[in-house]
Amino acid sequence: MGEARVRLVDVFRELDRESKGHLNGKQLGRLLTRFVPDATAAHVRYFQLMLDTDGSSGT
């Protein structure tokens, strides 16, 4: 059985339904769990903080 390949950009576009060019926290969590199904809420939050270069995600 072959595995289906999923591209990050395709999942991003699927989650960015309003074509804003960025994901909110909930959407980012969905993206992360698509690629890392065992990710916990703490993993998602850590990932958000790593990517938030301007502090717009809040604390």
Secondary structure, DSSP 4 states (H G I P E B T S, - for coil): -PPPP--HHHHHHHH-TT--SS--HHHHHHHHHHH-TT--HHHHHHHHHHH-SSSTT--
